[in-house]
Amino acid sequence: MKSFKILILLISIQISATAQTKDMPTKPKIIWTFELNREIDALAVRIVNKNISAAEKQKADYIIMQLNTYGGALAAADDIRTKILNCKIPVMVFINNQAASAGALISIACDSIYMHSGGSIGAATVVDQTGEVLPDKYQSFMRSMMRATAEAHGKKTVVKNGKTVEIWHRDPQIAQAMVDPSISIEGIVEYDQVLTFTTQEAIRNGYCEGEAENINQALQKANISNYQIVEYKAELTDLIINFLLNPIVQGILILLMFGGIYFELQTPGIGFPLGAAVFGAIFYFAPLYIEGLAQNWEIIIFIIGIILLLVEIFVIPGWGIAGISGIILIITGLTMSMIDNNIFRYENEFNISIIVKPLALVVTSILISGIGIIYFGKKILQSRILNISLHAELNATEGFVSVETSEKSFIGIVCTTITPLNPSGKVMINNEIYTAIAEYGFIEKGESVTITRFETGQLYCEKNRTIES
């Protein structure tokens, strides 16, 4: 009898505990969401990696990537694809407009796909910077990635015609048909057409779990309730990096570098132009280095290029091997630092189309810098802006003599250059050394010149013409 009472008591306690558990509110699921509405490049890789790491740290239950892209770099898309496939948290993608080319590869890597009405997914043929279709070896690589990504989701058991069969969750044949127009699938895509699905077509063929107008509807379609959405907010560092990686800003920074170096060479001491050049170099390379684009060797060859250019100007005037090599190394360093270093992805062959856009940006910026120097250089040198120098004074013991206003009488004096004037340098007047600027072009060391004018504490001269008999 006593044992029976104890049993009744235990049952009552269990029933009471169960009732209390049912009444207790369940902890909401954490949904981490972020947007990827941009070209697929190194910055997109950084955005995805950062969000997946943050979601794992937050112990999120699901990740929703809101995607809208027309594609981008295949190497970057492959990095994102791999990161998603290896993520321990289920990743959902909500295609709010387009998931073309590299975007299709990324979407297929996700555990589930939801699409906005009017959206599309597909068209993953590999093209170059000009939009031209690349040779079949590139398409073959893309086909294999699309197949492998679809196969990574495995098979599912369904009942078909009264029989239980296993089918692919994402059909690999459909995935590679998004790349290769030679693949035809009855009722889906005809020969000589690259496959692109609308939202409804993607649903019918197993490449979309459902249509939704927003992520809340997508969660409802996925039977996820009692959730808390945590949306990624860009930090100040991200905004600054995004700003500095803008092609227009990069072009301006290149202008600062070359303009600063040029005007520093024309003024005595270490002053404002050098500071502008250093500023441009730091803010050009720093974000690229942080993003994993610029590598040590690329920065080093840029510095070597600058050194060779200075050697050409000061040590061996003229345009020889050092100067030409310096310009080539400078352009190479600036260009390669903007390119994903994984450029031998296709059978260890370099795809020249990758460098077209960054090379055009670098060369254009250098040309604009040169044109600006030609048109505005003299006016800037005549101004007092560049006279802000870290050397407070130039002592006579160091070979310098100050030019006073009274010495305007030097105008018309014939003297000799003791250093190259390019266009700034040194001349010898009455056994004293003065700084002078060439009125036109460059003047070699040891040339006979005439002082033409004196402005803002600076002598100007021009080369004397040689009269042939």
C-alpha positions in Angstrom: 0.0 0.0 0.0 2.9 2.3 0.9 4.6 1.6 -2.4 1.4 2.3 -4.3 1.1 5.8 -2.6 4.7 6.6 -3.5 4.0 5.6 -7.1 0.9 7.9 -7.2 3.0 10.7 -5.7 5.7 10.4 -8.4 3.2 10.3 -11.2 1.6 13.5 -9.8 5.0 15.2 -9.6 5.8 14.2 -13.2 2.4 15.5 -14.5 2.8 18.8 -12.6 6.4 19.2 -14.0 5.1 18.5 -17.5 2.3 21.0 -17.2 4.7 23.7 -15.9 7.1 23.0 -18.8 4.4 23.4 -21.3 3.4 26.7 -19.7 7.0 28.1 -19.8 7.7 30.2 -22.9 10.2 28.6 -25.2 13.4 30.5 -26.1 13.1 32.2 -29.5 15.2 31.0 -32.3 18.0 33.4 -33.4 17.8 34.3 -37.1 21.0 36.1 -38.3 20.4 38.0 -41.5 22.6 40.1 -43.8 22.5 41.6 -47.3 24.8 40.8 -50.2 23.5 43.2 -52.8 26.7 43.7 -54.8 29.2 42.3 -57.3 30.8 39.1 -56.1 34.4 40.0 -55.3 36.9 40.0 -52.5 34.8 42.4 -50.4 31.8 40.1 -50.8 33.9 37.2 -49.5 34.8 39.4 -46.5 31.1 40.2 -45.8 30.0 36.6 -45.9 33.0 35.3 -43.8 32.4 38.0 -41.2 28.7 37.3 -41.0 29.0 33.6 -40.7 31.7 34.0 -38.0 29.4 36.5 -36.1 26.4 34.2 -36.4 28.4 31.3 -35.0 29.6 33.5 -32.1 26.0 34.6 -31.5 25.0 30.9 -31.6 22.3 31.6 -34.2 19.9 28.9 -35.2 19.7 30.0 -38.9 21.4 32.4 -41.3 19.5 34.1 -44.0 21.5 35.8 -46.8 19.5 38.4 -48.7 21.0 38.1 -52.2 20.8 40.3 -55.3 23.7 40.1 -57.7 24.5 39.8 -61.4 27.6 37.8 -60.7 31.3 38.6 -60.4 34.6 36.9 -59.9 34.5 33.1 -60.0 37.3 32.7 -57.4 35.4 34.9 -54.9 32.2 32.9 -55.6 34.0 29.7 -55.0 35.4 31.0 -51.6 31.8 31.9 -50.6 30.4 28.6 -51.8 33.0 26.7 -49.7 32.3 28.8 -46.6 28.6 28.2 -46.8 28.9 24.4 -47.5 31.2 24.1 -44.4 29.0 26.2 -42.2 27.5 24.3 -39.2 24.5 26.6 -39.1 21.8 26.1 -41.7 22.1 28.8 -44.4 19.0 30.1 -46.2 19.2 32.4 -49.2 16.4 34.9 -50.0 16.9 36.0 -53.6 15.1 39.4 -53.6 15.8 40.0 -57.3 18.6 38.3 -59.2 21.0 35.4 -58.6 22.9 35.3 -61.9 26.2 33.7 -62.8 28.3 33.5 -59.6 25.2 34.3 -57.6 23.6 31.1 -58.8 26.6 29.1 -57.6 26.3 30.7 -54.2 22.6 30.2 -54.0 22.8 26.5 -54.8 25.4 26.1 -52.0 22.7 27.2 -49.4 20.6 24.7 -47.6 17.4 26.3 -48.8 16.4 28.8 -51.4 13.5 31.3 -51.3 12.8 33.7 -54.1 10.9 37.0 -54.5 8.2 37.1 -57.2 9.9 38.2 -60.4 13.3 36.9 -59.4 15.6 34.6 -61.4 18.5 32.2 -60.9 20.9 30.8 -63.4 23.0 32.0 -66.4 26.3 30.9 -65.0 28.4 30.8 -68.1 32.0 32.0 -67.5 32.8 35.2 -69.4 35.7 37.7 -69.4 35.6 41.4 -68.5 34.2 42.3 -71.9 31.3 39.8 -71.7 32.9 37.3 -74.2 32.4 33.6 -73.4 35.7 32.0 -72.3 37.0 28.7 -73.8 35.5 25.4 -72.8 38.2 24.6 -70.2 36.8 27.5 -68.1 33.2 26.3 -68.7 34.3 22.7 -67.7 35.6 24.0 -64.4 32.4 25.9 -63.7 30.2 22.9 -64.7 32.1 20.7 -62.2 31.7 23.2 -59.4 27.9 23.6 -60.1 27.5 19.8 -60.2 29.5 19.3 -57.0 27.6 22.0 -55.2 24.3 20.5 -56.1 25.5 17.0 -55.2 26.6 18.2 -51.8 23.0 18.4 -50.7 22.5 14.7 -51.3 19.4 12.8 -52.2 15.9 12.6 -50.7 13.3 9.9 -50.6 10.0 10.5 -52.5 7.1 8.5 -53.7 6.8 8.5 -57.5 4.2 6.5 -59.4 3.4 4.5 -56.3 7.1 3.6 -55.7 9.6 4.9 -53.2 12.6 6.3 -55.0 15.6 8.5 -54.2 16.2 11.7 -56.2 18.7 14.5 -55.9 17.7 17.3 -53.6 19.2 19.6 -56.3 19.5 17.9 -59.7 23.2 18.2 -60.8 22.2 18.0 -64.4 20.1 21.1 -64.0 23.0 22.9 -62.2 25.4 22.4 -65.1 22.8 23.3 -67.7 23.0 26.8 -66.1 26.5 26.9 -67.5 26.6 24.8 -70.7 24.2 25.6 -73.6 24.9 22.2 -75.2 23.0 20.4 -72.4 19.4 19.9 -73.1 16.9 18.5 -70.5 13.4 17.5 -71.8 10.7 19.9 -70.6 13.3 22.2 -68.9 15.8 23.6 -71.3 16.5 23.1 -75.0 19.8 22.7 -76.8 21.9 25.9 -77.3 20.2 27.7 -74.4 21.8 28.6 -71.1 19.3 27.7 -68.3 17.8 30.5 -66.2 14.8 29.8 -63.9 12.1 32.2 -62.9 10.8 31.8 -59.4 7.9 29.5 -60.3 10.2 27.4 -62.6 12.8 27.1 -59.9 10.0 25.8 -57.5 8.8 23.3 -60.0 12.3 21.9 -60.6 13.5 21.7 -57.0 15.7 24.8 -57.1 13.6 26.9 -54.8 11.7 26.0 -51.6 9.1 28.7 -52.0 8.1 32.2 -53.1 8.2 34.9 -50.5 8.0 38.7 -50.5 10.3 39.2 -47.5 12.4 37.1 -45.1 9.5 36.8 -42.6 7.4 35.1 -45.3 10.4 32.9 -46.1 10.6 31.9 -42.5 6.9 31.0 -42.4 7.3 28.9 -45.6 10.2 27.1 -43.8 7.8 26.4 -40.8 10.0 28.5 -38.5 8.2 30.3 -35.7 9.0 32.0 -32.5 12.1 33.6 -33.8 14.2 36.7 -33.2 15.8 38.4 -36.2 19.3 39.8 -35.6 20.3 42.0 -38.6 23.9 42.7 -39.4 24.8 46.4 -39.2 27.9 47.7 -41.1 30.5 48.9 -38.7 32.5 52.2 -39.2 35.5 50.2 -40.3 33.4 48.4 -43.0 32.1 51.8 -44.3 35.6 53.3 -44.4 37.0 50.2 -46.3 34.1 50.2 -48.7 34.7 54.0 -49.4 38.4 53.5 -50.0 37.8 50.6 -52.3 35.6 52.7 -54.6 37.4 53.0 -58.0 37.0 56.7 -58.0 38.6 57.1 -54.6 41.4 54.7 -55.6 42.0 56.8 -58.7 42.3 60.0 -56.5 44.7 58.2 -54.2 46.9 57.3 -57.2 46.8 61.0 -58.3 47.9 62.0 -54.8 50.8 59.5 -54.8 52.3 60.6 -58.2 51.5 64.3 -57.8 53.0 64.3 -54.3 56.2 62.6 -55.4 56.6 65.0 -58.4 56.1 68.2 -56.4 58.3 66.9 -53.5 61.1 66.5 -56.0 60.7 70.1 -57.0 60.8 71.6 -53.5 63.6 71.6 -50.9 63.3 69.7 -47.7 60.6 67.3 -46.7 57.2 68.9 -46.9 53.5 68.8 -47.7 53.8 67.0 -51.1 55.6 64.0 -49.6 53.0 63.8 -46.9 50.3 63.8 -49.5 52.1 61.0 -51.4 52.5 58.9 -48.2 48.8 59.5 -47.3 47.8 58.3 -50.8 49.9 55.2 -50.6 48.8 54.2 -47.1 45.1 54.6 -47.9 45.4 52.9 -51.2 47.2 49.8 -50.0 45.8 49.5 -46.5 42.2 48.4 -47.3 43.5 46.1 -50.1 45.8 44.5 -47.6 43.1 44.1 -45.0 40.8 42.5 -47.7 43.5 40.0 -48.5 44.1 41.4 -52.0 47.4 43.2 -51.7 50.2 41.0 -50.7 53.7 41.8 -49.3 55.4 41.2 -52.6 53.1 43.5 -54.5 53.8 46.4 -52.1 57.5 45.6 -52.2 57.7 45.8 -56.0 55.8 49.1 -55.9 58.4 50.5 -53.5 61.2 49.1 -55.7 59.6 50.8 -58.7 59.6 54.2 -56.8 63.3 53.7 -55.9 64.3 52.9 -59.5 62.4 56.0 -60.7 64.2 58.2 -58.2 67.6 56.7 -59.2 66.8 57.5 -62.8 66.0 61.1 -61.9 68.8 61.9 -59.5 71.6 59.5 -60.3 71.4 58.7 -64.0 69.3 61.5 -65.6 67.6 60.5 -68.8 65.2 57.7 -69.6 67.0 54.3 -69.4 66.5 50.9 -68.0 66.1 52.1 -64.4 63.3 54.6 -65.2 61.4 52.3 -67.5 61.7 49.3 -65.1 60.6 51.6 -62.2 57.4 52.7 -64.1 56.6 49.0 -65.0 57.0 47.9 -61.4 54.9 50.8 -60.1 52.1 50.0 -62.4 52.4 46.2 -61.7 52.3 46.7 -58.0 49.3 49.1 -58.1 47.4 46.8 -60.5 48.2 43.4 -58.9 47.2 44.7 -55.5 43.6 45.0 -56.7 43.4 41.5 -58.0 42.5 38.3 -56.1 45.7 36.4 -55.7 44.1 33.1 -56.6 44.5 33.8 -60.3 45.8 30.4 -61.4 42.6 28.7 -60.8 42.2 27.2 -64.3 44.9 24.7 -65.0 47.6 27.1 -63.7 47.0 29.5 -66.6 46.7 33.2 -66.0 43.5 34.7 -67.2 44.5 38.1 -68.7 40.9 39.4 -68.6 41.2 39.6 -64.8 43.6 42.5 -64.9 41.9 44.6 -67.6 39.7 46.7 -65.2 42.3 47.4 -62.5 45.1 48.1 -65.1 42.8 50.5 -66.9 42.1 52.3 -63.6 45.9 52.6 -62.8 47.0 53.7 -66.2 44.2 56.2 -66.5 44.9 57.7 -63.1 48.7 58.0 -63.9 47.9 59.7 -67.3 45.5 62.2 -65.6 48.2 62.9 -63.0 50.7 63.6 -65.7 48.3 65.9 -67.6 47.5 67.7 -64.3 51.2 68.2 -63.6 51.8 69.6 -67.1 49.0 72.1 -66.9 49.0 73.1 -63.2 52.5 72.2 -62.1 54.1 75.7 -62.7 51.2 77.5 -60.9 51.4 75.2 -57.9 55.2 75.5 -57.7 54.9 79.3 -57.7 52.4 79.2 -54.8 53.5 79.1 -51.2 51.4 75.9 -50.5 54.4 73.6 -51.1 56.8 75.7 -49.0 55.6 74.0 -45.8 58.7 72.1 -45.0 60.1 70.1 -42.1 63.4 71.8 -42.6 63.0 75.2 -40.8 66.2 76.6 -42.3 68.8 75.9 -44.9 72.2 76.7 -43.4 75.1 78.2 -45.4 77.4 75.5 -43.9 75.3 73.0 -45.8 75.8 74.8 -49.1 72.6 76.8 -49.2 72.3 80.6 -49.4 68.9 82.4 -48.9 67.5 84.5 -51.6 66.4 87.9 -50.4 64.0 90.3 -52.2 66.9 92.7 -52.9 68.5 90.0 -55.0 66.0 90.5 -57.9 69.1 92.0 -59.5 70.1 88.4 -60.4 67.6 88.6 -63.3 69.5 88.4 -66.5 72.7 86.8 -65.0 74.1 83.9 -66.9 75.2 81.0 -64.6 75.7 77.2 -64.6 73.6 74.4 -63.2 75.4 72.2 -60.7 72.6 69.7 -60.5 69.9 68.6 -63.0 66.9 70.9 -63.0 63.8 68.7 -63.3 62.5 71.4 -63.0 64.0 72.3 -59.6 67.7 72.1 -58.8 70.8 74.1 -58.0 72.7 76.8 -59.8 76.1 78.5 -59.1 76.0 82.3 -59.1 79.2 84.2 -58.1 80.5 81.1 -56.4 77.4 80.7 -54.3 74.7 78.0 -54.6 71.1 78.9 -55.1 67.9 76.9 -55.7 66.3 77.6 -59.2 63.5 76.3 -61.2 63.6 75.7 -65.0 61.0 77.7 -66.9 60.6 75.0 -69.5 61.2 71.2 -69.4 64.3 69.8 -67.8 67.9 71.1 -67.8 70.9 68.8 -67.4 73.8 69.4 -65.0 76.6 71.7 -66.3 74.3 73.6 -68.7 74.5 77.4 -69.1 71.3 79.1 -68.1 70.0 82.7 -67.7 68.0 83.9 -64.6 64.7 85.1 -66.0 62.7 86.1 -63.0 62.3 86.1 -59.2 59.0 85.3 -57.5 58.0 84.2 -54.0 61.6 83.8 -52.9 62.5 81.6 -55.9 64.7 82.1 -58.9 63.6 80.9 -62.3 65.9 80.3 -65.3 66.0 79.0 -68.8 68.6 77.2 -70.9 70.8 79.4 -73.1 70.6 78.5 -76.8 73.7 77.3 -78.5 74.4 79.3 -81.7 76.0 77.1 -84.4 78.4 78.6 -86.9 
